[in-house]
Amino acid sequence: GTEDTPTELNESIWTQVEKLNMYDPLAVLICDLSYRALHFNCKAKTVRGVRHIVVGTSEIDTGIRDPLSLYKEYSRLFVEALQASLHEPEMPLGSEKEPDMLLEETTKIMSTRSRAA
């Protein structure tokens, strides 16, 4: 088990992170009615007599009102939560690696979709 585990870590884990999926916290935020109304277009679907709220019904209809605004706010909330959990006053080590990568990718995707429409 633990024979290969170093007793001391000199490097932050964040320098090793290349991708981080944050679906569960986003699902929790969507439960807040004001947050959902601000960022998402929802559709009601009834299945076997039970009404469900659905956000995003296809790759094209994501249900997100303003992807860039949501990205910025969600990223800010994530970093604040991480800092609070680590009790660190500054950005976690390694987060400066590619801070705007997702923003740039989202902008490219949205501009490509706008031209295709």
N, C-alpha and C positions, 0 to 999 in steps of 0.2 A: 503494500500500500503506500506508505508515506516515505519510503527510503529515498526516493528521488526528489522529494519536495525540499526546496531550499529553506533554511531557517530564517533567512533574511532576503527580502526582495528589494533590489536597488532601483527598479524601474516601475513606473506606474502602469497599471493594466491598460489605461487609456491609450498608451502609445501602441498597443497591440490590436486595438479595435479597428476594424476596417468597415464594418457595417453593423447597424443596430436597428432592429425592427421594434417599433413601439406601438403595436396594435392594441394590447390590453389597456394601457393608460388612455388611449384615444377612445376606446369603447366605454370606459368609465366617464370620460368627459362628455361624451354624447348623451349620457343619461341625465345630465344637467339641462333642464329645459331652456334656460336662457342661453347657454353656450351652444346648444343644438340649433336654436332659432337664429343665432348670430352667424354661424358658420355653415349650416347644412340645409339643403332642400330635401325634405323627407316626403315619402309617399306612404300612404296607408294601404295595406294589403290585408284581406281577410282570408284566413285559411281555416276551414272547418268551423266557421262561426267565431273565430278568435281574431281580433284586429291586431295587426302588427305594424310597427313603424319600420320602414326600410330606407336606408341611406345608401344610395348608389345602386342602380339596377343593371348597370353594364359598364364596360370599360370607358365608353364615351359619356354616359350619364353617371358621373361619380357621386353626385349629390353634394359636392363641395361648392359653396358659393364663390369663394375667392381663394384658390389654392395657395397663392403666395402669402396672403395675409394669414391663413391658417398655419402654414409652415412656420412663419416667423413667430407667431404667438406660441405654437406648440413647442418649438425649439427653445424659446425663452423659458417656458414653464418647465421643460425637462431639465435645462441647465440649473434653474433655480432650485428645483427639487433635489437634484444631484448634489449641488453645493450644500444645501441644508442637511442632507443626509450624511455628508462627509464633514460637515462643519468647516468647510473651506471658504475663505472670503473671496477667492478668485476662481477663474475658470479652471476646471480639472486639467492636470498635465496631459498633453496629447490632444486636447480638443482644438487646439490651434492648427492641427494638421491640415484639415480641409474644412474650415468653418462655413464656407459658402458653396460647397460642392453641390448639395442637394438643391439649394436655391437656384443655382445655375442650371442644373439638370431640369428642374421643374419649369423654369422659364423657357428652355429650349423645347420641351414637350408641349407646353401651352402654345408657343408661337407656331409650332409645326401643325398642331390641331387647328389653330385659327386659319392658317393658310389652306388647309385641306377642306375646311367647311365652306 
